[in-house]
Amino acid sequence: MTELFVVDVNGVLRGKWVPTPAAQKPLRLPRSVFAVDIWGRDVLSAGLVSETGDTDGICRIVPGTHVPAPFFGQGVEQALLTMTDENGKPFFADPRAVLARVLSLYKKQGLTPVVAAALEFYLMDATRDELGTPQPPLSPVSKRRVTSAQILGAGEVGDFRVLLRGIHDACRMQGIPADTVISENGPGQFEINLCHVPDALKAADHAVLLKRAVKGVAARHGMLASFMAKPYAHQSGSGMHLHFSVLNTAGKNIFAGANAKGSAALKYAVGGLLKFMGESTAVFAPNANSYRRFRPGTHAPTNINWGYDNRFAALRIPAAPLEATRIEYRPPGADANPYLVLAAVLAAALERMAKKISPPAPLRGGAKSAVKKLPATWDAALNAFEESAFIEKYFGAKYKKLYLSCKKQEKDELEKTVTSAEHDAYLRDV
């Protein structure tokens, strides 16, 4: 059997399992599959259901993604799909198409982004505790529950080496360029880096497929892997850090300058990323939980700023050889849709590179010197997104409406839900 799937607005995989011999044939899926809420329910206000008769689109396999899926067992394969219309034109609601439109603008200028993502995630016990709360896993070595956060701890990686090796084996079989793995700043939290590739669509594909592999291998080991932005209230959140540079037609990195400060093009790109960061936050932090990650004193940025080799900055220029000069974009959570994140990031950089507008002075030291902040709430982020001419220009008016419709339905549902925390606080004593 082969698992065939597209990626919806939320970054969730949706599709079908088919007999492998039939997997190469075009697959029809309802176009509305791209406009559902996080629970998989139709979002009528997105305009892809009753207005259209819920018609089908034609899905074809993204080249290079029909691969074995070893975490499902022998003989099972998977493939990533992209949707087109009857004439082969990309369907506007496919997140891959949103990113492809931005990349076409780079191509017109003879530019090629080189991109890599680093994804943080938590390994968790498959069983919740007696209160129904997620809990860290048992160490495969000591059999004790992991309770401490050991940043860069060699022992933590060693304890989970069999599972982590399984992830890298799956990545190798699937052509996912996974690189370094480290223990992060939460109990059972790890980060896997992906290698840079001169194709941003492939980079986003790699991020999506890595998440699938991590979850699949964890399940084979009796654990849950979560890319939720803030699964534990008092532990580190999980981010998706993007590293990118830009090549010209000669293959030269246009961000590289005469010294570590970088080129004028790098500074113009930083200017755009800062300018449109607030308007794009609803993409980088796509749900209610995402905003719990943004807390002062953590490595998740709360201010709109940049700096050289400064992890308190939203944009970091890492120390590197001159030819590897690049920007690290730190606001997105691991819960964000990689295609939409890259579309927003690359569009913002391109906008200011074209206009040659430089950024303010870089951050020095701690994060308190910044004056402009990221939207602190989901409401504020969605309002900024809705009012953004920048988003409409690069995502398109139709996709902007679709995204807002899906997120507003999710937000409305969560706002009318009575939580267990409210029961604990108010049920007896008020």
C-alpha positions as a Python dict, from the first residue, in 0.01 Angstrom:
ca = {
    (1, 'M'): (0, 0, 0),
    (2, 'T'): (99, 363, -53),
    (3, 'E'): (-2, 659, 159),
    (4, 'L'): (-79, 957, -70),
    (5, 'F'): (-134, 1300, 83),
    (6, 'V'): (-149, 1674, 30),
    (7, 'V'): (-69, 1935, 296),
    (8, 'D'): (-362, 2149, 410),
    (9, 'V'): (-367, 2509, 534),
    (10, 'N'): (-277, 2391, 886),
    (11, 'G'): (19, 2182, 770),
    (12, 'V'): (-182, 1864, 836),
    (13, 'L'): (-145, 1575, 590),
    (14, 'R'): (-470, 1463, 425),
    (15, 'G'): (-519, 1196, 160),
    (16, 'K'): (-575, 827, 92),
    (17, 'W'): (-407, 489, 107),
    (18, 'V'): (-414, 310, -229),
    (19, 'P'): (-265, -14, -364),
    (20, 'T'): (91, 68, -468),
    (21, 'P'): (46, -27, -837),
    (22, 'A'): (-225, 240, -862),
    (23, 'A'): (-26, 511, -683),
    (24, 'Q'): (121, 662, -1001),
    (25, 'K'): (-220, 740, -1145),
    (26, 'P'): (-362, 1091, -1093),
    (27, 'L'): (-571, 1100, -776),
    (28, 'R'): (-883, 1310, -735),
    (29, 'L'): (-943, 1481, -402),
    (30, 'P'): (-1200, 1747, -312),
    (31, 'R'): (-1050, 2092, -348),
    (32, 'S'): (-1198, 2179, -10),
    (33, 'V'): (-940, 1950, 154),
    (34, 'F'): (-710, 2253, 168),
    (35, 'A'): (-964, 2463, 357),
    (36, 'V'): (-1057, 2270, 668),
    (37, 'D'): (-1002, 2358, 1032),
    (38, 'I'): (-759, 2175, 1258),
    (39, 'W'): (-1027, 1914, 1334),
    (40, 'G'): (-1080, 1843, 963),
    (41, 'R'): (-1419, 2012, 937),
    (42, 'D'): (-1522, 2213, 632),
    (43, 'V'): (-1479, 2589, 656),
    (44, 'L'): (-1776, 2712, 453),
    (45, 'S'): (-1667, 3076, 458),
    (46, 'A'): (-1347, 2981, 270),
    (47, 'G'): (-1559, 2941, -44),
    (48, 'L'): (-1454, 2594, -157),
    (49, 'V'): (-1759, 2389, -57),
    (50, 'S'): (-2117, 2503, -126),
    (51, 'E'): (-2015, 2777, -372),
    (52, 'T'): (-1835, 2529, -596),
    (53, 'G'): (-2029, 2206, -542),
    (54, 'D'): (-1722, 2074, -357),
    (55, 'T'): (-1557, 1978, -684),
    (56, 'D'): (-1246, 1763, -719),
    (57, 'G'): (-896, 1866, -812),
    (58, 'I'): (-636, 1645, -974),
    (59, 'C'): (-341, 1543, -758),
    (60, 'R'): (-9, 1415, -885),
    (61, 'I'): (298, 1295, -702),
    (62, 'V'): (569, 1551, -633),
    (63, 'P'): (878, 1409, -810),
    (64, 'G'): (1117, 1232, -578),
    (65, 'T'): (869, 1186, -292),
    (66, 'H'): (735, 836, -374),
    (67, 'V'): (951, 648, -126),
    (68, 'P'): (941, 362, 125),
    (69, 'A'): (776, 440, 461),
    (70, 'P'): (971, 206, 691),
    (71, 'F'): (795, 328, 1005),
    (72, 'F'): (474, 167, 877),
    (73, 'G'): (636, -172, 821),
    (74, 'Q'): (766, -360, 521),
    (75, 'G'): (599, -299, 188),
    (76, 'V'): (437, 35, 274),
    (77, 'E'): (526, 347, 74),
    (78, 'Q'): (425, 712, 77),
    (79, 'A'): (414, 1006, -161),
    (80, 'L'): (349, 1378, -136),
    (81, 'L'): (91, 1517, -379),
    (82, 'T'): (26, 1856, -528),
    (83, 'M'): (-307, 1963, -680),
    (84, 'T'): (-379, 2112, -1022),
    (85, 'D'): (-688, 2191, -1224),
    (86, 'E'): (-794, 2010, -1540),
    (87, 'N'): (-542, 2212, -1743),
    (88, 'G'): (-251, 2134, -1516),
    (89, 'K'): (-244, 2479, -1356),
    (90, 'P'): (-151, 2477, -985),
    (91, 'F'): (-454, 2513, -759),
    (92, 'F'): (-435, 2839, -565),
    (93, 'A'): (-533, 2679, -229),
    (94, 'D'): (-243, 2432, -229),
    (95, 'P'): (23, 2580, 4),
    (96, 'R'): (291, 2455, -238),
    (97, 'A'): (138, 2685, -501),
    (98, 'V'): (161, 2985, -267),
    (99, 'L'): (533, 2928, -222),
    (100, 'A'): (583, 2851, -592),
    (101, 'R'): (436, 3193, -684),
    (102, 'V'): (688, 3370, -462),
    (103, 'L'): (974, 3163, -606),
    (104, 'S'): (868, 3258, -958),
    (105, 'L'): (941, 3620, -868),
    (106, 'Y'): (1291, 3525, -756),
    (107, 'K'): (1343, 3336, -1080),
    (108, 'K'): (1244, 3643, -1284),
    (109, 'Q'): (1528, 3830, -1118),
    (110, 'G'): (1780, 3549, -1169),
    (111, 'L'): (1787, 3467, -798),
    (112, 'T'): (1769, 3133, -618),
    (113, 'P'): (1705, 3102, -243),
    (114, 'V'): (1909, 2838, -62),
    (115, 'V'): (1709, 2717, 237),
    (116, 'A'): (1723, 2481, 533),
    (117, 'A'): (1501, 2432, 836),
    (118, 'A'): (1579, 2319, 1189),
    (119, 'L'): (1281, 2163, 1369),
    (120, 'E'): (1234, 2115, 1742),
    (121, 'F'): (997, 1853, 1883),
    (122, 'Y'): (912, 1665, 2200),
    (123, 'L'): (911, 1291, 2252),
    (124, 'M'): (632, 1201, 2492),
    (125, 'D'): (482, 901, 2663),
    (126, 'A'): (202, 761, 2451),
    (127, 'T'): (-11, 752, 2769),
    (128, 'R'): (-107, 1071, 2950),
    (129, 'D'): (-81, 1105, 3327),
    (130, 'E'): (-371, 1059, 3573),
    (131, 'L'): (-489, 1416, 3508),
    (132, 'G'): (-494, 1362, 3134),
    (133, 'T'): (-186, 1579, 3082),
    (134, 'P'): (92, 1487, 2836),
    (135, 'Q'): (404, 1363, 3008),
    (136, 'P'): (770, 1308, 2912),
    (137, 'P'): (870, 956, 2805),
    (138, 'L'): (1053, 687, 2998),
    (139, 'S'): (1421, 667, 2914),
    (140, 'P'): (1480, 353, 2705),
    (141, 'V'): (1803, 303, 2902),
    (142, 'S'): (1722, 386, 3266),
    (143, 'K'): (1345, 318, 3238),
    (144, 'R'): (1292, 631, 3446),
    (145, 'R'): (1077, 922, 3339),
    (146, 'V'): (1271, 1204, 3175),
    (147, 'T'): (1215, 1509, 3394),
    (148, 'S'): (1514, 1736, 3341),
    (149, 'A'): (1598, 1966, 3053),
    (150, 'Q'): (1953, 1903, 2937),
    (151, 'I'): (2045, 2142, 2658),
    (152, 'L'): (2304, 1975, 2431),
    (153, 'G'): (2311, 1680, 2672),
    (154, 'A'): (2503, 1391, 2521),
    (155, 'G'): (2342, 1151, 2766),
    (156, 'E'): (1990, 1240, 2647),
    (157, 'V'): (2080, 1173, 2284),
    (158, 'G'): (2250, 852, 2390),
    (159, 'D'): (1946, 731, 2585),
    (160, 'F'): (1722, 772, 2279),
    (161, 'R'): (1985, 668, 2025),
    (162, 'V'): (1788, 373, 1885),
    (163, 'L'): (1483, 587, 1813),
    (164, 'L'): (1691, 876, 1677),
    (165, 'R'): (1889, 639, 1458),
    (166, 'G'): (1557, 506, 1329),
    (167, 'I'): (1459, 860, 1230),
    (168, 'H'): (1784, 910, 1041),
    (169, 'D'): (1749, 571, 871),
    (170, 'A'): (1398, 663, 759),
    (171, 'C'): (1522, 1002, 635),
    (172, 'R'): (1798, 835, 436),
    (173, 'M'): (1551, 596, 272),
    (174, 'Q'): (1320, 888, 188),
    (175, 'G'): (1585, 1129, 60),
    (176, 'I'): (1533, 1375, 345),
    (177, 'P'): (1868, 1549, 410),
    (178, 'A'): (1861, 1524, 790),
    (179, 'D'): (2182, 1633, 955),
    (180, 'T'): (2266, 1704, 1319),
    (181, 'V'): (2044, 1601, 1610),
    (182, 'I'): (2077, 1761, 1953),
    (183, 'S'): (1904, 1750, 2289),
    (184, 'E'): (1712, 2072, 2341),
    (185, 'N'): (1599, 2272, 2643),
    (186, 'G'): (1302, 2062, 2753),
    (187, 'P'): (1256, 1707, 2891),
    (188, 'G'): (1246, 1476, 2590),
    (189, 'Q'): (1294, 1768, 2349),
    (190, 'F'): (1523, 1735, 2047),
    (191, 'E'): (1612, 1932, 1736),
    (192, 'I'): (1698, 1796, 1394),
    (193, 'N'): (1869, 2015, 1135),
    (194, 'L'): (1805, 1975, 764),
    (195, 'C'): (2077, 2046, 508),
    (196, 'H'): (2059, 2351, 281),
    (197, 'V'): (1915, 2299, -66),
    (198, 'P'): (1891, 2546, -359),
    (199, 'D'): (1518, 2478, -397),
    (200, 'A'): (1282, 2629, -139),
    (201, 'L'): (994, 2401, -244),
    (202, 'K'): (1212, 2099, -172),
    (203, 'A'): (1319, 2253, 159),
    (204, 'A'): (954, 2285, 262),
    (205, 'D'): (885, 1931, 140),
    (206, 'H'): (1177, 1809, 353),
    (207, 'A'): (1033, 1978, 661),
    (208, 'V'): (690, 1823, 608),
    (209, 'L'): (833, 1478, 542),
    (210, 'L'): (1071, 1499, 837),
    (211, 'K'): (776, 1564, 1069),
    (212, 'R'): (598, 1261, 924),
    (213, 'A'): (905, 1042, 972),
    (214, 'V'): (965, 1160, 1329),
    (215, 'K'): (604, 1088, 1427),
    (216, 'G'): (606, 753, 1249),
    (217, 'V'): (929, 628, 1406),
    (218, 'A'): (824, 750, 1752),
    (219, 'A'): (499, 556, 1721),
    (220, 'R'): (694, 240, 1630),
    (221, 'H'): (879, 286, 1959),
    (222, 'G'): (559, 329, 2158),
    (223, 'M'): (597, 706, 2195),
    (224, 'L'): (430, 1021, 2073),
    (225, 'A'): (626, 1290, 1890),
    (226, 'S'): (476, 1638, 1903),
    (227, 'F'): (560, 1954, 1710),
    (228, 'M'): (312, 2156, 1916),
    (229, 'A'): (457, 2500, 1987),
    (230, 'K'): (415, 2484, 2367),
    (231, 'P'): (304, 2142, 2496),
    (232, 'Y'): (424, 2211, 2852),
    (233, 'A'): (341, 2540, 3022),
    (234, 'H'): (670, 2566, 3210),
    (235, 'Q'): (908, 2415, 2956),
    (236, 'S'): (1072, 2542, 2641),
    (237, 'G'): (859, 2578, 2328),
    (238, 'S'): (938, 2418, 1993),
    (239, 'G'): (1044, 2635, 1702),
    (240, 'M'): (1115, 2601, 1332),
    (241, 'H'): (1424, 2807, 1257),
    (242, 'L'): (1485, 2886, 891),
    (243, 'H'): (1830, 2952, 747),
    (244, 'F'): (1853, 3104, 401),
    (245, 'S'): (2080, 3282, 160),
    (246, 'V'): (2030, 3381, -206),
    (247, 'L'): (2237, 3291, -513),
    (248, 'N'): (2264, 3494, -832),
    (249, 'T'): (2293, 3350, -1182),
    (250, 'A'): (2668, 3303, -1134),
    (251, 'G'): (2603, 3090, -827),
    (252, 'K'): (2739, 3356, -589),
    (253, 'N'): (2583, 3415, -249),
    (254, 'I'): (2461, 3774, -270),
    (255, 'F'): (2448, 3800, 112),
    (256, 'A'): (2826, 3753, 140),
    (257, 'G'): (3025, 4074, 174),
    (258, 'A'): (3382, 4175, 239),
    (259, 'N'): (3351, 4086, 607),
    (260, 'A'): (3119, 3921, 860),
    (261, 'K'): (2876, 4214, 843),
    (262, 'G'): (2750, 4089, 507),
    (263, 'S'): (2651, 4267, 189),
    (264, 'A'): (2407, 4548, 120),
    (265, 'A'): (2166, 4285, -18),
    (266, 'L'): (2169, 4105, 317),
    (267, 'K'): (2082, 4426, 498),
    (268, 'Y'): (1802, 4506, 254),
    (269, 'A'): (1662, 4154, 306),
    (270, 'V'): (1676, 4204, 682),
    (271, 'G'): (1491, 4531, 637),
    (272, 'G'): (1205, 4353, 462),
    (273, 'L'): (1191, 4072, 713),
    (274, 'L'): (1162, 4320, 998),
    (275, 'K'): (909, 4538, 816),
    (276, 'F'): (661, 4257, 748),
    (277, 'M'): (723, 4033, 1049),
    (278, 'G'): (419, 4153, 1240),
    (279, 'E'): (188, 4115, 940),
    (280, 'S'): (314, 3759, 888),
    (281, 'T'): (297, 3644, 1251),
    (282, 'A'): (-40, 3472, 1198),
    (283, 'V'): (147, 3236, 962),
    (284, 'F'): (443, 3181, 1194),
    (285, 'A'): (216, 3131, 1497),
    (286, 'P'): (-92, 2969, 1345),
    (287, 'N'): (-301, 2869, 1648),
    (288, 'A'): (-397, 2955, 2005),
    (289, 'N'): (-116, 2754, 2161),
    (290, 'S'): (147, 2921, 1941),
    (291, 'Y'): (138, 3243, 2144),
    (292, 'R'): (225, 3063, 2468),
    (293, 'R'): (571, 3008, 2317),
    (294, 'F'): (645, 3380, 2303),
    (295, 'R'): (762, 3455, 2654),
    (296, 'P'): (1024, 3709, 2768),
    (297, 'G'): (1350, 3553, 2878),
    (298, 'T'): (1321, 3255, 2644),
    (299, 'H'): (1489, 3197, 2310),
    (300, 'A'): (1155, 3245, 2134),
    (301, 'P'): (1164, 3606, 2009),
    (302, 'T'): (907, 3859, 2127),
    (303, 'N'): (1064, 4167, 1968),
    (304, 'I'): (1110, 4265, 1605),
    (305, 'N'): (1487, 4301, 1580),
    (306, 'W'): (1803, 4157, 1431),
    (307, 'G'): (2161, 4098, 1534),
    (308, 'Y'): (2490, 3931, 1454),
    (309, 'D'): (2522, 3589, 1618),
    (310, 'N'): (2260, 3689, 1874),
    (311, 'R'): (2003, 3428, 1974),
    (312, 'F'): (1788, 3687, 2149),
    (313, 'A'): (1716, 3851, 1813),
    (314, 'A'): (1427, 3752, 1588),
    (315, 'L'): (1670, 3756, 1295),
    (316, 'R'): (2017, 3622, 1359),
    (317, 'I'): (2315, 3645, 1127),
    (318, 'P'): (2514, 3338, 1239),
    (319, 'A'): (2892, 3345, 1259),
    (320, 'A'): (3007, 3153, 949),
    (321, 'P'): (3261, 3157, 668),
    (322, 'L'): (3191, 3448, 436),
    (323, 'E'): (3066, 3224, 154),
    (324, 'A'): (2808, 3077, 396),
    (325, 'T'): (2668, 3414, 512),
    (326, 'R'): (2299, 3367, 577),
    (327, 'I'): (1997, 3480, 777),
    (328, 'E'): (1842, 3269, 1050),
    (329, 'Y'): (1472, 3349, 1087),
    (330, 'R'): (1362, 3251, 1440),
    (331, 'P'): (994, 3347, 1501),
    (332, 'P'): (812, 3046, 1344),
    (333, 'G'): (692, 2766, 1566),
    (334, 'A'): (734, 2400, 1478),
    (335, 'D'): (354, 2393, 1441),
    (336, 'A'): (357, 2626, 1138),
    (337, 'N'): (299, 2527, 776),
    (338, 'P'): (650, 2527, 617),
    (339, 'Y'): (527, 2631, 271),
    (340, 'L'): (345, 2937, 402),
    (341, 'V'): (628, 3032, 637),
    (342, 'L'): (882, 3021, 355),
    (343, 'A'): (649, 3213, 123),
    (344, 'A'): (613, 3493, 378),
    (345, 'V'): (984, 3502, 466),
    (346, 'L'): (1115, 3499, 110),
    (347, 'A'): (855, 3750, -9),
    (348, 'A'): (950, 3994, 268),
    (349, 'A'): (1319, 3965, 185),
    (350, 'L'): (1255, 4016, -186),
    (351, 'E'): (1032, 4319, -128),
    (352, 'R'): (1302, 4521, 43),
    (353, 'M'): (1590, 4390, -169),
    (354, 'A'): (1407, 4536, -470),
    (355, 'K'): (1353, 4871, -296),
    (356, 'K'): (1699, 4875, -132),
    (357, 'I'): (1574, 4982, 210),
    (358, 'S'): (1816, 4918, 495),
    (359, 'P'): (1716, 4803, 846),
    (360, 'P'): (1770, 4985, 1176),
    (361, 'A'): (2086, 4918, 1377),
    (362, 'P'): (2139, 4558, 1490),
    (363, 'L'): (2063, 4445, 1843),
    (364, 'R'): (2353, 4429, 2084),
    (365, 'G'): (2332, 4213, 2396),
    (366, 'G'): (1993, 4126, 2548),
    (367, 'A'): (1650, 4162, 2396),
    (368, 'K'): (1527, 4457, 2604),
    (369, 'S'): (1663, 4725, 2371),
    (370, 'A'): (1398, 4659, 2105),
    (371, 'V'): (1094, 4886, 2096),
    (372, 'K'): (869, 4714, 1843),
    (373, 'K'): (714, 4383, 1945),
    (374, 'L'): (556, 4089, 1769),
    (375, 'P'): (177, 4062, 1805),
    (376, 'A'): (126, 3917, 2151),
    (377, 'T'): (-212, 3754, 2087),
    (378, 'W'): (-378, 3551, 1815),
    (379, 'D'): (-638, 3827, 1771),
    (380, 'A'): (-372, 4090, 1710),
    (381, 'A'): (-184, 3867, 1466),
    (382, 'L'): (-496, 3782, 1265),
    (383, 'N'): (-594, 4149, 1250),
    (384, 'A'): (-249, 4244, 1121),
    (385, 'F'): (-266, 3964, 862),
    (386, 'E'): (-614, 4071, 750),
    (387, 'E'): (-511, 4434, 703),
    (388, 'S'): (-184, 4350, 525),
    (389, 'A'): (-141, 4465, 166),
    (390, 'F'): (189, 4273, 168),
    (391, 'I'): (15, 3941, 239),
    (392, 'E'): (-246, 4009, -27),
    (393, 'K'): (23, 4093, -282),
    (394, 'Y'): (224, 3775, -236),
    (395, 'F'): (-31, 3521, -110),
    (396, 'G'): (-317, 3648, -327),
    (397, 'A'): (-654, 3781, -214),
    (398, 'K'): (-820, 3440, -245),
    (399, 'Y'): (-564, 3262, -30),
    (400, 'K'): (-568, 3542, 225),
    (401, 'K'): (-945, 3497, 260),
    (402, 'L'): (-908, 3119, 283),
    (403, 'Y'): (-644, 3138, 557),
    (404, 'L'): (-841, 3387, 763),
    (405, 'S'): (-1162, 3187, 729),
    (406, 'C'): (-997, 2867, 850),
    (407, 'K'): (-821, 3031, 1141),
    (408, 'K'): (-1124, 3230, 1253),
    (409, 'Q'): (-1336, 2913, 1260),
    (410, 'E'): (-1069, 2741, 1471),
    (411, 'K'): (-1046, 3042, 1703),
    (412, 'D'): (-1424, 3067, 1744),
    (413, 'E'): (-1448, 2699, 1835),
    (414, 'L'): (-1174, 2724, 2096),
    (415, 'E'): (-1320, 3039, 2249),
    (416, 'K'): (-1654, 2872, 2320),
    (417, 'T'): (-1492, 2559, 2468),
    (418, 'V'): (-1495, 2532, 2848),
    (419, 'T'): (-1156, 2395, 2954),
    (420, 'S'): (-1060, 2174, 3247),
    (421, 'A'): (-855, 2465, 3385),
    (422, 'E'): (-1174, 2672, 3406),
    (423, 'H'): (-1354, 2388, 3582),
    (424, 'D'): (-1068, 2363, 3833),
    (425, 'A'): (-1067, 2737, 3894),
    (426, 'Y'): (-1436, 2821, 3901),
    (427, 'L'): (-1668, 2519, 3924),
    (428, 'R'): (-1672, 2492, 4303),
    (429, 'D'): (-1561, 2826, 4443),
    (430, 'V'): (-1736, 3102, 4252),
}
